[in-house]
Amino acid sequence: VTMEACGPYIVDEIEYKNQNAEINRFYDKSCENADEAKPVTLEEGQICVVFSEELKCWCRAVIKSIMYCAGHYQTECFLGDYAKYYFVLTK
């Protein structure tokens, strides 16, 4: 394998990491005014950004389900960049 064959993948990975860093900077700053960053409604299939306590970062996600449990709503989200399911409180 030559570097020329790998070149586009290296550039894409760098762009991907830069994009994730930008998402985290934006939402860390928006977190100060969290109510402004929250969507008005939540629906299954909606694409959003959630904070993963496990990964310690903001993640792009698709809402798979919304359920009421123990006095609060939580959403089951699929974290596309990490290919895993994750539960998030809706607040």
Buried (B, 14 or more C-beta within 10 A) or exposed (E): EEEEEEEEEEEEEEEEEEEBEEBBEEBEEBEEEEEEEEEEEEEEEBEBBBBBEEEEBBBBBBBBEBEEEEEEEBBBBBBEBBEEEBEBEBE
